[in-house]
Each structure stands twice: as C-alpha cells, then as structure tokens.
C-alpha cells in the first residue's frame, strides 16, 4: 500500500534529519527479518542508533534532494548502495559496539523450499527419533543409516546443503522431520559509511592486534630486503648494529690481550668453557 502524501513528507523529513545529525551508518540487508525481530533490534539500539527502512526509490530521492541542498555533502555515494532489500542504521557511537548488537540479534529459522542457503547445513550422526518405516526417505537422499533401538540412526555426519545453493523440497522436508532449524536470520552488515568514507563491513574485522601483526610482518620484510641490498633503513639499522657487534665480539674473544667492557661476560664464558 503506497504512503499518503503526509506520510511521505514525514519520511523525507526524518531521513533528512538523520543524514544531518549522524555521521556514521551501517547499510544492512534485511532479507527474512520479521517485524518483531526488527522491533527487538530497535529496542536494543535505543539511545545508541536509529534504524531506517523504506523503499529504495524514496531513499534515493531523499539523498538526491539532500545533495542538491548541500552540494558539499559526501552522502551522494549512498545513492548507489540503495539496491535490494536494505536499510540504514545511523549512529554517532562506536561502530564496533553497534555491530555487536546487530549481530547478536538473530533468530533461528527453518529451511524454506526455493530459498538460498546462507550457510552450509550438515546433519549430525546419531539417533533421529524416526521409526524404521521411514528408512526409504533417508535412502532417497543417500544418507547412510542403521536401525538401533527401534529407530533410525544416522551413521555419519552428512552435508545436506551447500552454502549459496537453493533448498529443494526433500532437503526442507527432512530438516523439518528432524526438527532442525539450520539457519539464523538478522540484519546482515553490507557496508559502512563513516564521515564521508564508504567501505565494506568486513573492514571492521581488522582489530588493533591484526594491524600490529601486519605491521610487524611488513617491518621484518623491509629489514630483510635492506640487509640483503646493503641499503640502510630505520628498520635494518638495529640489525646492522647487532651484526657489527657480533663480528667485533668474535674477534675480541680470540684476542687474549684485548677486551672491552661489553665483551667481558662473553670472554668469561668462552674462557670458562675452554678450561
């Protein structure tokens, strides 16, 4: 049902206010997310962020009008992101905290015929609770079974569905029979807008520890190349000094009549071993 002119005006004004008041937002995919789940997510984010849903055409129109009114605004790049079943989560808080709330608010869901599997599904081995008369059903799907204690038992873990494939009727039926809800649905983070920069949400996986480790790897590589090429850099100089000390120490240890303070402990060890 289309919105009335009054409701459209309210929506335009609200989105314009959000674009003005907030400098960060998540672009989220909302496939298979029910109204109750969305309401619970709004409650969890109260005071930290605001969720905005709507038709893509309306959102693109609001952003276009906003850019025309404020030509220097970088929000124009959000126009092309308004595709598919998406929404916005606006915030000025820590993106990591908001992400934690969004990813924690998920719901288990059954496999639906014709739906695309968001993840692979494996049926675990063990008793199924099904009577022996239903063995043929499992055989149709090539699931190895045996009869144990009056019920069908799956003998090995069986991968039933691969990620990204369509769920067929037989797969959905056996999961329902086994009372398995294999999928979880919630707001899926697609992109992040932060003070004019638009990037993939996976960038948030890069923590300080990851950056530190990557920097250490790069520093080691620069030092190695510098030493091989004989070209001193800030990364290689500590290694060069250490290597020079080792060379001087090796010569000093072999000279009984010469030493220097830093070499004394090493000479004592060598002389002690020789004795």
The 8 nearest C-alpha neighbors of each residue, nearest first, counted from 0:
[[1, 2, 3, 54, 6, 7, 4, 53],
 [2, 0, 3, 7, 4, 6, 54, 57],
 [3, 1, 6, 7, 4, 0, 5, 8],
 [2, 4, 6, 5, 7, 1, 8, 0],
 [5, 3, 7, 6, 8, 2, 9, 1],
 [4, 6, 8, 3, 7, 9, 2, 10],
 [7, 5, 9, 3, 8, 4, 2, 10],
 [6, 8, 10, 4, 9, 5, 2, 11],
 [7, 9, 11, 5, 6, 10, 4, 12],
 [8, 10, 6, 12, 7, 11, 13, 5],
 [11, 9, 7, 13, 8, 12, 6, 14],
 [12, 10, 8, 14, 13, 9, 61, 15],
 [13, 11, 15, 9, 10, 14, 16, 8],
 [12, 14, 16, 10, 15, 11, 9, 17],
 [13, 15, 17, 16, 11, 12, 10, 18],
 [14, 16, 12, 18, 13, 17, 11, 19],
 [17, 15, 19, 13, 14, 18, 20, 12],
 [16, 18, 14, 20, 19, 15, 21, 13],
 [17, 19, 15, 16, 21, 20, 14, 22],
 [20, 18, 16, 17, 21, 15, 22, 14],
 [19, 21, 17, 18, 16, 22, 91, 15],
 [22, 20, 91, 23, 18, 90, 17, 19],
 [21, 23, 194, 91, 193, 20, 24, 90],
 [24, 22, 193, 192, 90, 21, 91, 89],
 [25, 23, 89, 192, 88, 90, 191, 87],
 [24, 26, 191, 88, 87, 190, 27, 192],
 [25, 27, 87, 190, 189, 86, 191, 188],
 [28, 26, 188, 187, 86, 189, 85, 186],
 [27, 29, 85, 187, 186, 84, 30, 188],
 [28, 30, 186, 32, 85, 84, 27, 31],
 [29, 31, 32, 28, 84, 184, 186, 185],
 [32, 30, 33, 29, 184, 185, 108, 186],
 [33, 31, 29, 30, 185, 184, 36, 37],
 [34, 32, 36, 35, 37, 31, 38, 29],
 [33, 35, 37, 36, 38, 32, 39, 31],
 [36, 34, 38, 37, 33, 39, 32, 40],
 [35, 37, 39, 33, 38, 34, 40, 32],
 [36, 38, 34, 40, 35, 39, 33, 41],
 [37, 39, 35, 41, 36, 40, 34, 42],
 [40, 38, 42, 36, 41, 37, 35, 43],
 [41, 39, 43, 37, 42, 38, 44, 36],
 [40, 42, 38, 44, 39, 43, 45, 37],
 [41, 43, 39, 45, 40, 44, 38, 37],
 [44, 42, 40, 41, 45, 39, 100, 104],
 [45, 43, 41, 47, 48, 42, 46, 40],
 [44, 46, 42, 47, 43, 41, 48, 49],
 [45, 47, 48, 44, 49, 43, 42, 90],
 [48, 46, 44, 45, 90, 92, 49, 97],
 [49, 47, 90, 44, 89, 46, 45, 88],
 [48, 50, 89, 88, 51, 90, 44, 41],
 [51, 49, 88, 87, 89, 41, 52, 48],
 [52, 50, 87, 86, 88, 49, 53, 14],
 [53, 51, 86, 87, 50, 54, 85, 58],
 [54, 52, 55, 58, 51, 57, 86, 85],
 [53, 55, 57, 56, 58, 52, 84, 59],
 [54, 56, 58, 81, 57, 59, 53, 82],
 [55, 57, 59, 54, 58, 60, 81, 53],
 [58, 56, 60, 54, 55, 59, 61, 53],
 [57, 59, 55, 61, 60, 56, 62, 54],
 [58, 60, 62, 56, 78, 57, 61, 55],
 [61, 59, 57, 63, 58, 62, 56, 64],
 [60, 62, 58, 64, 63, 59, 11, 65],
 [63, 61, 65, 59, 64, 60, 66, 58],
 [64, 62, 60, 66, 65, 61, 59, 67],
 [63, 65, 67, 61, 62, 66, 60, 68],
 [66, 64, 62, 68, 63, 67, 69, 61],
 [65, 67, 69, 70, 63, 68, 64, 72],
 [68, 66, 64, 65, 70, 69, 63, 62],
 [67, 69, 65, 66, 70, 64, 63, 72],
 [68, 70, 66, 67, 71, 72, 65, 64],
 [71, 69, 66, 67, 72, 68, 65, 73],
 [72, 70, 69, 73, 66, 74, 68, 67],
 [71, 73, 70, 74, 69, 66, 75, 195],
 [74, 72, 195, 75, 71, 76, 66, 196],
 [75, 73, 76, 77, 72, 195, 62, 66],
 [74, 76, 77, 73, 78, 66, 62, 63],
 [77, 75, 74, 78, 79, 73, 80, 197],
 [78, 76, 80, 75, 74, 79, 81, 62],
 [79, 77, 59, 76, 80, 81, 75, 62],
 [78, 80, 81, 77, 76, 82, 59, 75],
 [79, 81, 77, 78, 82, 76, 26, 190],
 [82, 80, 55, 79, 78, 59, 77, 85],
 [83, 81, 80, 55, 84, 85, 79, 78],
 [84, 82, 85, 81, 55, 28, 80, 30],
 [83, 85, 29, 28, 30, 82, 86, 55],
 [86, 84, 28, 27, 29, 83, 26, 82],
 [85, 87, 52, 27, 51, 26, 28, 88],
 [86, 88, 26, 51, 25, 50, 89, 27],
 [87, 89, 50, 25, 24, 49, 51, 48],
 [90, 88, 24, 49, 48, 23, 87, 21],
 [91, 89, 48, 23, 92, 24, 21, 47],
 [90, 92, 21, 23, 22, 93, 89, 48],
 [93, 91, 90, 94, 47, 97, 48, 96],
 [92, 94, 95, 96, 97, 91, 90, 98],
 [93, 95, 97, 96, 98, 92, 90, 23],
 [94, 96, 98, 93, 97, 99, 203, 92],
 [97, 95, 99, 98, 93, 94, 100, 92],
 [98, 96, 94, 100, 99, 95, 101, 93],
 [97, 99, 95, 101, 96, 100, 94, 102],
 [100, 98, 96, 102, 97, 101, 103, 95],
 [99, 101, 97, 103, 98, 102, 104, 96],
 [102, 100, 98, 99, 103, 104, 97, 186],
 [101, 103, 99, 104, 100, 98, 105, 186],
 [104, 102, 100, 101, 105, 99, 98, 185],
 [103, 105, 101, 102, 185, 100, 40, 106],
 [106, 104, 185, 184, 103, 183, 102, 107],
 [105, 107, 183, 184, 108, 185, 104, 36],
 [108, 106, 183, 182, 180, 184, 105, 109],
 [107, 109, 180, 182, 183, 106, 181, 110],
 [110, 108, 180, 181, 111, 182, 179, 107],
 [109, 111, 171, 181, 112, 108, 180, 182],
 [112, 110, 114, 171, 113, 109, 166, 167],
 [113, 111, 166, 167, 168, 114, 171, 110],
 [112, 114, 166, 165, 167, 111, 115, 168],
 [115, 113, 111, 165, 112, 166, 116, 110],
 [116, 114, 165, 164, 163, 117, 166, 113],
 [115, 117, 163, 162, 118, 164, 165, 114],
 [118, 116, 162, 163, 115, 182, 119, 164],
 [119, 117, 162, 116, 120, 161, 163, 182],
 [118, 120, 162, 161, 160, 121, 116, 117],
 [119, 121, 160, 159, 158, 181, 118, 161],
 [122, 120, 158, 157, 159, 123, 156, 119],
 [121, 123, 157, 156, 158, 124, 159, 120],
 [124, 122, 156, 121, 125, 157, 155, 153],
 [123, 125, 156, 153, 155, 154, 122, 126],
 [124, 126, 153, 152, 154, 123, 127, 155],
 [127, 125, 152, 128, 151, 153, 150, 124],
 [128, 126, 129, 152, 151, 177, 125, 150],
 [127, 129, 150, 126, 130, 151, 177, 152],
 [130, 128, 127, 150, 151, 131, 133, 132],
 [129, 131, 150, 132, 151, 133, 128, 149],
 [132, 130, 133, 134, 150, 151, 146, 129],
 [131, 133, 130, 134, 135, 129, 151, 136],
 [132, 134, 131, 135, 136, 130, 129, 137],
 [133, 135, 136, 137, 131, 132, 138, 151],
 [136, 134, 138, 137, 133, 139, 132, 131],
 [135, 137, 139, 134, 138, 133, 140, 173],
 [138, 136, 142, 139, 140, 135, 134, 141],
 [139, 137, 141, 135, 140, 136, 142, 134],
 [138, 140, 136, 137, 141, 135, 142, 169],
 [139, 141, 138, 137, 142, 136, 169, 170],
 [142, 140, 138, 139, 143, 137, 136, 144],
 [143, 141, 137, 140, 138, 144, 157, 153],
 [142, 144, 154, 153, 141, 155, 138, 145],
 [145, 143, 153, 154, 152, 142, 151, 146],
 [146, 144, 152, 151, 147, 153, 154, 143],
 [145, 147, 151, 150, 152, 149, 131, 148],
 [146, 148, 149, 150, 152, 151, 145, 126],
 [149, 147, 150, 146, 151, 152, 126, 130],
 [148, 150, 147, 146, 130, 131, 151, 129],
 [151, 149, 130, 129, 147, 131, 146, 148],
 [152, 150, 146, 129, 131, 145, 127, 130],
 [151, 153, 126, 125, 145, 144, 127, 146],
 [154, 152, 144, 124, 125, 155, 143, 126],
 [153, 155, 144, 124, 143, 152, 125, 145],
 [156, 154, 124, 153, 157, 143, 123, 125],
 [155, 157, 123, 124, 122, 121, 158, 154],
 [156, 158, 122, 121, 159, 155, 123, 142],
 [159, 157, 121, 120, 160, 122, 156, 161],
 [158, 160, 121, 120, 157, 122, 161, 170],
 [161, 159, 120, 119, 158, 162, 121, 164],
 [162, 160, 119, 164, 163, 120, 118, 159],
 [161, 163, 118, 119, 116, 164, 117, 160],
 [162, 164, 116, 115, 117, 161, 165, 118],
 [165, 163, 115, 162, 116, 161, 166, 160],
 [166, 164, 115, 113, 114, 116, 167, 163],
 [165, 167, 112, 113, 114, 115, 170, 164],
 [168, 166, 112, 170, 169, 113, 165, 171],
 [167, 169, 171, 112, 170, 172, 166, 113],
 [170, 168, 172, 171, 167, 173, 140, 166],
 [171, 169, 172, 167, 173, 168, 174, 166],
 [170, 172, 168, 174, 110, 169, 173, 112],
 [173, 171, 169, 175, 170, 174, 168, 176],
 [172, 174, 176, 175, 170, 171, 177, 169],
 [175, 173, 179, 177, 171, 176, 172, 178],
 [174, 176, 178, 172, 173, 177, 179, 171],
 [177, 175, 173, 174, 178, 172, 179, 129],
 [178, 176, 174, 175, 179, 173, 127, 128],
 [177, 179, 175, 176, 174, 180, 173, 109],
 [178, 180, 174, 177, 181, 175, 109, 176],
 [181, 179, 109, 108, 182, 107, 178, 110],
 [182, 180, 179, 109, 120, 108, 110, 183],
 [183, 181, 108, 107, 180, 109, 184, 110],
 [184, 182, 107, 106, 108, 105, 185, 181],
 [183, 185, 105, 106, 32, 31, 107, 182],
 [184, 186, 105, 32, 187, 104, 106, 29],
 [185, 187, 29, 28, 27, 101, 188, 102],
 [188, 186, 28, 27, 185, 189, 29, 102],
 [187, 189, 27, 200, 190, 26, 186, 28],
 [190, 188, 27, 200, 26, 187, 199, 28],
 [191, 189, 199, 200, 26, 198, 25, 188],
 [190, 192, 25, 198, 200, 197, 24, 199],
 [191, 193, 197, 24, 23, 196, 25, 195],
 [192, 194, 23, 196, 195, 22, 191, 197],
 [195, 193, 22, 196, 23, 192, 73, 197],
 [194, 196, 73, 193, 192, 197, 74, 22],
 [197, 195, 193, 192, 194, 198, 191, 73],
 [198, 196, 192, 191, 193, 195, 190, 199],
 [197, 199, 191, 190, 200, 196, 192, 202],
 [198, 200, 190, 201, 202, 191, 189, 197],
 [199, 201, 190, 202, 191, 189, 203, 188],
 [202, 200, 203, 199, 204, 205, 190, 189],
 [201, 203, 200, 204, 205, 199, 198, 191],
 [204, 202, 201, 205, 200, 95, 206, 94],
 [205, 203, 202, 201, 206, 200, 209, 95],
 [206, 204, 203, 202, 209, 210, 207, 201],
 [205, 207, 209, 208, 204, 210, 203, 211],
 [208, 206, 210, 209, 211, 205, 212, 204],
 [209, 207, 211, 206, 210, 212, 205, 213],
 [208, 210, 206, 212, 207, 211, 205, 213],
 [211, 209, 207, 213, 208, 212, 214, 206],
 [212, 210, 208, 214, 209, 213, 207, 215],
 [211, 213, 215, 209, 214, 210, 208, 216],
 [214, 212, 216, 210, 215, 211, 209, 217],
 [213, 215, 211, 217, 216, 212, 210, 218],
 [214, 216, 218, 212, 213, 217, 211, 219],
 [215, 217, 213, 219, 214, 218, 212, 220],
 [218, 216, 220, 214, 219, 215, 213, 221],
 [219, 217, 215, 221, 220, 216, 214, 222],
 [220, 218, 222, 216, 217, 221, 223, 215],
 [219, 221, 217, 223, 218, 222, 224, 216],
 [222, 220, 218, 224, 223, 219, 225, 217],
 [221, 223, 235, 234, 219, 225, 220, 224],
 [224, 222, 220, 226, 225, 221, 219, 227],
 [223, 225, 227, 221, 226, 222, 228, 220],
 [224, 226, 230, 222, 228, 223, 227, 229],
 [227, 225, 229, 223, 224, 228, 222, 235],
 [226, 228, 224, 225, 229, 223, 230, 222],
 [229, 227, 225, 230, 226, 224, 231, 223],
 [230, 228, 226, 227, 225, 231, 224, 235],
 [229, 231, 225, 228, 226, 232, 227, 224],
 [232, 230, 225, 235, 236, 229, 233, 226],
 [233, 231, 235, 234, 236, 230, 225, 222],
 [232, 234, 236, 235, 231, 237, 222, 221],
 [233, 235, 222, 232, 236, 218, 221, 237],
 [234, 236, 222, 232, 238, 233, 237, 231],
 [235, 237, 239, 238, 233, 234, 232, 231],
 [238, 236, 240, 239, 235, 241, 234, 233],
 [237, 239, 241, 235, 236, 240, 242, 222],
 [240, 238, 236, 242, 241, 237, 243, 235],
 [239, 241, 243, 237, 238, 242, 236, 244],
 [240, 242, 238, 244, 239, 243, 237, 245],
 [241, 243, 245, 239, 244, 240, 238, 246],
 [244, 242, 240, 246, 245, 241, 239, 247],
 [243, 245, 241, 247, 242, 246, 248, 240],
 [244, 246, 248, 242, 243, 247, 249, 241],
 [247, 245, 243, 249, 248, 244, 242, 250],
 [248, 246, 244, 250, 249, 245, 251, 243],
 [249, 247, 251, 245, 250, 246, 244, 252],
 [250, 248, 246, 252, 247, 251, 245, 253],
 [249, 251, 247, 253, 248, 252, 246, 254],
 [252, 250, 248, 254, 253, 249, 258, 247],
 [251, 253, 249, 266, 250, 254, 248, 255],
 [252, 254, 251, 250, 255, 249, 266, 248],
 [255, 253, 251, 256, 252, 257, 250, 258],
 [254, 256, 257, 253, 252, 258, 251, 266],
 [255, 257, 254, 258, 251, 253, 252, 259],
 [258, 256, 254, 255, 251, 259, 252, 253],
 [257, 259, 251, 262, 263, 260, 256, 254],
 [260, 258, 262, 261, 263, 257, 251, 248],
 [259, 261, 263, 262, 258, 264, 265, 266],
 [262, 260, 263, 259, 264, 265, 258, 248],
 [261, 263, 260, 259, 265, 264, 248, 266],
 [262, 264, 266, 260, 265, 261, 267, 259],
 [265, 263, 267, 266, 262, 268, 261, 260],
 [264, 266, 268, 267, 262, 263, 269, 252],
 [267, 265, 269, 263, 268, 252, 264, 270],
 [266, 268, 264, 270, 265, 269, 271, 263],
 [267, 269, 271, 265, 266, 270, 272, 264],
 [270, 268, 266, 272, 271, 267, 273, 265],
 [271, 269, 273, 267, 272, 268, 266, 274],
 [270, 272, 268, 274, 269, 273, 267, 266],
 [271, 273, 269, 270, 274, 268, 267, 266],
 [274, 272, 270, 271, 269, 268, 267, 266],
 [273, 271, 272, 270, 269, 268, 267, 266]]
